[in-house]
Amino acid sequence: MKRSLLLLGAALVSFGAVFSVTGCHSSAGTAAAKSAAPPSARVAAAQRGDISHVLTVAGQFQPYQVVDVHPKVSGYMKKINVDIGDIVHQGETLAVLEVPELRAQLEQSVFELKQSQQEIARAAQEIKRAEALNFALHAASVRLEQAAATRPGLVAQQELDDAKSKDLDSQAQIDAAKAAMAAAQQHAESARAENERVQALEDYTNVTAPIAGVVIWRYADTGALIQGGTESNQSALPIVRLSQSSLLRLRFPVPENDVKYVHDGDMLDVRVDAINRSFTGKIVRFTRNVNFETRTMETEVDVENNDLSISPGMYANAALRLDHVGNAVTIPVDALVLNGQQETVYVLDSSNHVHVRKVDVGIEGSKLAEIRGGLQPGDRVIIGGQEKYREGEEINPLLASEPASETVQETGGMIDLKAENSGGEQ
């Protein structure tokens, strides 16, 4: 009985030893299998897409022109035809001034002009009289000379000399009459110029609109003494202020870093929240000068406003495309590795082996980068943790779904009317 128990114990010990050895071999095999499996890596495929940089800034509408309308003569306001908010057309009479002394000057200039015209008429008659007299005297002198030549001694020499003298004198009278005519004509031109000058001043008593626009302020009332705008008095107030509001300037500041992207003719999207209106505009001018305090450059867009739905002073949010590339090869920014001065990517071949490749990088967004050379659509690149992988190493790719296009929004300050209104209600 004792011997049987000893044999059973020995058998159990032998089985335990065999199981222990078997277990050790199994664990070692699993560890080796694990160490032989390739490491995993997140990869993304190069795709074709668009990358855009868009700057969104707040702008303000300004009138295309603002004109203070002054009269050219001083006088009393006889009548004013417009008030604040009135729409006027170019050439429309805004006000009428009363200048009594100017009316007297106009009447005097008219009288002098008529007088000069009468002088011209008298000079013309004098020329005709002198020419007729000269014709008769010249004919008499010629006849006497012919008679003296035919019958010598018939006509006394004194008589011939007198006839010749009268002929010459009558010729001088013609010249004098013509000189008087020239003087009368010059006097008439002077009187006509003076009449036109005074008439122009008289016309200036009707103050007209130099441009079509809206009356945004009125400074004078009936009976007020208005100073002429041509005088040196700087304190002289205008009659009204006109705003050309049918065409507006949308003026917005572009930050210094983005000035290089601004060009004449660039298109941008404009949103006017106050009237719930959106439209496309075009840059027509910019100052080409960066403000020292704000470090921005003023840029303008002309906006048609024939219906006057946009009031000067309103705000708008403008979205300006700074840089753009379309149908380009794009990859995630995390796939780029800077090696010295050269951008590289870790590319997988068809057998999932790693190859370091140089690439030519274009514009970059916050998530995507343009690849101008070195990759083709469909190439797979490792994104993130590239330092863990070596050239030629095989990996297990984990394909990540990444967008092909990106629009990078930059803001130079926006106006949110809804937020302002809700803030005011709190």
SULQUI-V276943 format. One record per residue. N is the residue number from 1. PHI is phi in whole degrees, 0 to 359 (* if undefined). OMEGA is omega in degrees with one decimal (NA if undefined). Layout:
n=<N | N>
phi=<PHI | PHI>
omega=<OMEGA | OMEGA>
This chain:
n=<1 | 2 | 3 | 4 | 5 | 6 | 7 | 8 | 9 | 10 | 11 | 12 | 13 | 14 | 15 | 16 | 17 | 18 | 19 | 20 | 21 | 22 | 23 | 24 | 25 | 26 | 27 | 28 | 29 | 30 | 31 | 32 | 33 | 34 | 35 | 36 | 37 | 38 | 39 | 40 | 41 | 42 | 43 | 44 | 45 | 46 | 47 | 48 | 49 | 50 | 51 | 52 | 53 | 54 | 55 | 56 | 57 | 58 | 59 | 60 | 61 | 62 | 63 | 64 | 65 | 66 | 67 | 68 | 69 | 70 | 71 | 72 | 73 | 74 | 75 | 76 | 77 | 78 | 79 | 80 | 81 | 82 | 83 | 84 | 85 | 86 | 87 | 88 | 89 | 90 | 91 | 92 | 93 | 94 | 95 | 96 | 97 | 98 | 99 | 100 | 101 | 102 | 103 | 104 | 105 | 106 | 107 | 108 | 109 | 110 | 111 | 112 | 113 | 114 | 115 | 116 | 117 | 118 | 119 | 120 | 121 | 122 | 123 | 124 | 125 | 126 | 127 | 128 | 129 | 130 | 131 | 132 | 133 | 134 | 135 | 136 | 137 | 138 | 139 | 140 | 141 | 142 | 143 | 144 | 145 | 146 | 147 | 148 | 149 | 150 | 151 | 152 | 153 | 154 | 155 | 156 | 157 | 158 | 159 | 160 | 161 | 162 | 163 | 164 | 165 | 166 | 167 | 168 | 169 | 170 | 171 | 172 | 173 | 174 | 175 | 176 | 177 | 178 | 179 | 180 | 181 | 182 | 183 | 184 | 185 | 186 | 187 | 188 | 189 | 190 | 191 | 192 | 193 | 194 | 195 | 196 | 197 | 198 | 199 | 200 | 201 | 202 | 203 | 204 | 205 | 206 | 207 | 208 | 209 | 210 | 211 | 212 | 213 | 214 | 215 | 216 | 217 | 218 | 219 | 220 | 221 | 222 | 223 | 224 | 225 | 226 | 227 | 228 | 229 | 230 | 231 | 232 | 233 | 234 | 235 | 236 | 237 | 238 | 239 | 240 | 241 | 242 | 243 | 244 | 245 | 246 | 247 | 248 | 249 | 250 | 251 | 252 | 253 | 254 | 255 | 256 | 257 | 258 | 259 | 260 | 261 | 262 | 263 | 264 | 265 | 266 | 267 | 268 | 269 | 270 | 271 | 272 | 273 | 274 | 275 | 276 | 277 | 278 | 279 | 280 | 281 | 282 | 283 | 284 | 285 | 286 | 287 | 288 | 289 | 290 | 291 | 292 | 293 | 294 | 295 | 296 | 297 | 298 | 299 | 300 | 301 | 302 | 303 | 304 | 305 | 306 | 307 | 308 | 309 | 310 | 311 | 312 | 313 | 314 | 315 | 316 | 317 | 318 | 319 | 320 | 321 | 322 | 323 | 324 | 325 | 326 | 327 | 328 | 329 | 330 | 331 | 332 | 333 | 334 | 335 | 336 | 337 | 338 | 339 | 340 | 341 | 342 | 343 | 344 | 345 | 346 | 347 | 348 | 349 | 350 | 351 | 352 | 353 | 354 | 355 | 356 | 357 | 358 | 359 | 360 | 361 | 362 | 363 | 364 | 365 | 366 | 367 | 368 | 369 | 370 | 371 | 372 | 373 | 374 | 375 | 376 | 377 | 378 | 379 | 380 | 381 | 382 | 383 | 384 | 385 | 386 | 387 | 388 | 389 | 390 | 391 | 392 | 393 | 394 | 395 | 396 | 397 | 398 | 399 | 400 | 401 | 402 | 403 | 404 | 405 | 406 | 407 | 408 | 409 | 410 | 411 | 412 | 413 | 414 | 415 | 416 | 417 | 418 | 419 | 420 | 421 | 422 | 423 | 424 | 425 | 426>
phi=<* | 297 | 295 | 299 | 293 | 295 | 292 | 296 | 295 | 296 | 295 | 295 | 297 | 294 | 296 | 297 | 295 | 297 | 297 | 294 | 294 | 298 | 298 | 295 | 296 | 295 | 296 | 297 | 292 | 295 | 296 | 293 | 296 | 294 | 291 | 275 | 287 | 291 | 289 | 266 | 207 | 282 | 231 | 225 | 270 | 295 | 229 | 261 | 194 | 242 | 231 | 229 | 252 | 240 | 260 | 248 | 227 | 269 | 237 | 228 | 279 | 234 | 299 | 294 | 217 | 232 | 236 | 272 | 268 | 253 | 283 | 272 | 230 | 270 | 180 | 266 | 291 | 274 | 200 | 238 | 261 | 231 | 216 | 302 | 92 | 289 | 265 | 238 | 254 | 299 | 88 | 289 | 285 | 269 | 203 | 233 | 259 | 244 | 230 | 301 | 295 | 290 | 296 | 295 | 298 | 295 | 296 | 296 | 293 | 294 | 298 | 294 | 294 | 296 | 297 | 294 | 293 | 292 | 297 | 295 | 296 | 296 | 295 | 294 | 295 | 295 | 297 | 298 | 298 | 295 | 292 | 295 | 297 | 296 | 297 | 293 | 294 | 295 | 296 | 296 | 296 | 293 | 295 | 297 | 297 | 293 | 295 | 295 | 287 | 286 | 234 | 304 | 90 | 291 | 250 | 293 | 296 | 298 | 295 | 295 | 295 | 298 | 296 | 296 | 295 | 297 | 298 | 294 | 296 | 294 | 294 | 295 | 296 | 297 | 299 | 294 | 294 | 293 | 295 | 296 | 296 | 299 | 296 | 296 | 293 | 297 | 297 | 293 | 297 | 296 | 295 | 293 | 297 | 295 | 296 | 294 | 297 | 292 | 295 | 296 | 297 | 297 | 295 | 293 | 292 | 267 | 275 | 249 | 281 | 286 | 221 | 278 | 181 | 242 | 284 | 261 | 199 | 234 | 249 | 231 | 234 | 299 | 93 | 286 | 275 | 250 | 275 | 293 | 286 | 273 | 278 | 279 | 288 | 287 | 273 | 295 | 275 | 287 | 281 | 218 | 244 | 253 | 241 | 279 | 257 | 288 | 227 | 245 | 255 | 268 | 250 | 217 | 268 | 256 | 301 | 305 | 293 | 254 | 301 | 295 | 269 | 272 | 221 | 300 | 92 | 298 | 269 | 208 | 264 | 238 | 234 | 251 | 293 | 299 | 241 | 54 | 227 | 234 | 202 | 255 | 240 | 224 | 293 | 246 | 196 | 209 | 285 | 56 | 211 | 266 | 295 | 294 | 273 | 268 | 57 | 228 | 243 | 288 | 231 | 231 | 234 | 277 | 235 | 292 | 218 | 298 | 274 | 57 | 288 | 261 | 263 | 306 | 102 | 293 | 264 | 214 | 258 | 249 | 251 | 252 | 283 | 279 | 215 | 205 | 222 | 241 | 53 | 255 | 283 | 235 | 222 | 297 | 300 | 295 | 279 | 273 | 232 | 273 | 247 | 72 | 258 | 249 | 280 | 228 | 225 | 259 | 256 | 261 | 275 | 295 | 259 | 66 | 262 | 277 | 223 | 277 | 228 | 282 | 225 | 258 | 261 | 264 | 285 | 239 | 255 | 282 | 238 | 241 | 227 | 276 | 250 | 275 | 198 | 110 | 222 | 240 | 305 | 101 | 299 | 259 | 233 | 282 | 243 | 88 | 67 | 297 | 296 | 276 | 242 | 242 | 304 | 85 | 286 | 272 | 228 | 259 | 284 | 246 | 290 | 260 | 271 | 240 | 292 | 267 | 231 | 207 | 242 | 268 | 265 | 248 | 233 | 254 | 112 | 236 | 250 | 246 | 295 | 297 | 294 | 295 | 294 | 293 | 293 | 287 | 280 | 289>
omega=<178.6 | -179.3 | 178.8 | 179.1 | 178.7 | 179.7 | 179.0 | 178.8 | -179.8 | 179.4 | 179.3 | 179.4 | 180.0 | 179.6 | 179.2 | -179.8 | 179.4 | 179.9 | -179.6 | -180.0 | 178.5 | 179.8 | -179.6 | 178.9 | -179.5 | 179.8 | 179.7 | -179.9 | 179.6 | 179.5 | 179.6 | 178.9 | 179.4 | -178.7 | -178.6 | -178.2 | -179.1 | 178.8 | 179.7 | 177.5 | 175.7 | -179.6 | 176.2 | 179.9 | 173.6 | -176.5 | 172.9 | -178.7 | -177.7 | 172.9 | -179.1 | 169.8 | -177.3 | 176.6 | 177.9 | -178.5 | 176.9 | 177.2 | -179.4 | 179.3 | 176.6 | 174.2 | 178.2 | 174.7 | 171.3 | -174.0 | 169.4 | -174.9 | 175.5 | 170.6 | 177.6 | 177.4 | 176.4 | 179.5 | 179.4 | 179.5 | 178.1 | -177.8 | 173.3 | -169.6 | -173.4 | 176.8 | -176.9 | 177.4 | -179.9 | 175.3 | -176.9 | 178.1 | 179.2 | -179.0 | 179.7 | -179.7 | -179.5 | -176.9 | 178.3 | 178.6 | 176.9 | 179.9 | -174.1 | -177.6 | 178.8 | 176.8 | 178.0 | 177.7 | 179.5 | 179.0 | 178.1 | -179.7 | 176.6 | 178.9 | -179.3 | 178.1 | 177.1 | 179.8 | 179.1 | 177.3 | 176.1 | 176.7 | 178.0 | 179.1 | 178.4 | 179.1 | 178.4 | 177.7 | 179.4 | 176.9 | 179.1 | 179.9 | -178.9 | 179.5 | 178.5 | 179.0 | 179.5 | 179.3 | -179.0 | -178.8 | 178.8 | 178.5 | 179.0 | 179.6 | 179.6 | -179.6 | 178.7 | 179.1 | 179.4 | 179.3 | 179.9 | 179.8 | -178.5 | -177.5 | -179.2 | -179.6 | -179.7 | -177.7 | 179.6 | -179.3 | 179.1 | 178.7 | 177.4 | -179.5 | 178.8 | -179.8 | 178.5 | -179.8 | 179.0 | 177.8 | 179.7 | 179.9 | 178.7 | 176.2 | 177.0 | 177.8 | 176.4 | 179.4 | 179.6 | 178.8 | 177.6 | 176.9 | 177.3 | 176.9 | 178.9 | 178.8 | 179.1 | 178.7 | 176.8 | 177.6 | 178.7 | 177.7 | 177.9 | 179.3 | 179.2 | 178.4 | 178.6 | 178.2 | 178.8 | 178.7 | -178.6 | 178.0 | 176.9 | 177.1 | 177.3 | 178.3 | -179.6 | 176.1 | 170.2 | -176.7 | -176.6 | -179.1 | 179.3 | 178.7 | 170.6 | -178.3 | -178.0 | 176.1 | -178.2 | 173.4 | 178.7 | -173.2 | -171.7 | 176.2 | -179.4 | 179.1 | -178.1 | 175.5 | -175.7 | 178.6 | 178.5 | -177.7 | -179.9 | 179.9 | -176.8 | -178.5 | -176.4 | -177.5 | -179.3 | -179.3 | 173.5 | 175.1 | 178.3 | 171.7 | -179.0 | 177.1 | 175.0 | -173.2 | 176.8 | 173.3 | -175.0 | 170.6 | 171.0 | -174.1 | -179.8 | -177.5 | 175.8 | -179.8 | -174.9 | -176.9 | -176.5 | -178.3 | -175.8 | -179.1 | -173.5 | 178.7 | 174.0 | 178.0 | 177.6 | -179.9 | 176.6 | 179.4 | -176.5 | 177.8 | 177.2 | -175.3 | -175.6 | -179.8 | 177.2 | -176.9 | 176.1 | 177.4 | 178.7 | -179.9 | -179.1 | 178.5 | -178.3 | 179.0 | 172.0 | -168.1 | -174.4 | -178.9 | -179.5 | -180.0 | -176.3 | -175.4 | -175.5 | -176.6 | 177.3 | 177.1 | -179.9 | -177.6 | -173.8 | 173.3 | 175.4 | -175.6 | 174.9 | -176.4 | -175.0 | 179.7 | 178.7 | 178.9 | 177.4 | 179.1 | 175.3 | -176.5 | 177.1 | 176.7 | 174.3 | 174.3 | -177.3 | 177.8 | -176.6 | 176.9 | -177.8 | -178.6 | -175.1 | 171.1 | -178.0 | 178.2 | -179.5 | 174.1 | -177.4 | 174.3 | 175.9 | 178.4 | -179.3 | 178.8 | -177.6 | 176.1 | 179.8 | 179.2 | -172.6 | 176.0 | -173.7 | 174.0 | 178.9 | 173.6 | 176.3 | -173.5 | 175.1 | 174.3 | -176.6 | 179.3 | 175.5 | 174.8 | -174.7 | 173.6 | 177.9 | -174.5 | 175.6 | 179.4 | 175.2 | -173.6 | 175.3 | -179.0 | -179.7 | 171.0 | 177.6 | -177.9 | -175.0 | 176.2 | 176.5 | 176.9 | -178.1 | 179.9 | 177.5 | 179.4 | 174.0 | 176.1 | -178.4 | 176.3 | -178.6 | -178.8 | 177.8 | 178.1 | 177.2 | 174.6 | -176.6 | -178.2 | -179.0 | -173.8 | -176.5 | 176.2 | 177.7 | -177.7 | 176.5 | 179.2 | 174.4 | -174.4 | 172.8 | -173.0 | 178.2 | 178.0 | -178.0 | 177.9 | 178.9 | -176.5 | -179.6 | 171.7 | -178.3 | -179.1 | 171.3 | -178.1 | 173.8 | -177.6 | -179.1 | 175.7 | 177.2 | -177.1 | 179.5 | 179.5 | 178.8 | -179.5 | -179.2 | 177.3 | -179.8 | -178.7 | -177.9 | NA>
